């Protein structure tokens, strides 16, 4: 992993791109490697999951967490919509009285 990170940093620098170390994170898929990865002798944070463009990816490379999160968000949105409809109906009843 270290070799890959070093190569990416070098290739990026050769075309004028810099890797922002403060926002960079590493997720390792299906590996026993626990060594820290560094960029310019600075450790890069290792995470178990991350969200990119709204999709959650975990260290096993699966999307189970993403699917569960999306289902949860859909349920929350549906419940919120139902509550708003009920509030609207109650307000309508009060106006009629």
Number of C-alpha atoms within 10 A of each C-alpha: 13 12 10 10 15 15 12 14 16 15 13 13 12 10 8 8 11 12 13 8 14 9 8 12 15 17 16 17 13 9 8 7 9 8 9 13 19 16 16 9 7 11 13 18 15 15 12 13 18 15 10 8 5 9 13 19 18 18 16 14 13 13 14 13 14 17 13 12 14 15 12 12 12 12 12 12 12 12 12 12 12 12 12 12 12 12 12 12 12 12 11 11 10 9 8 7 5
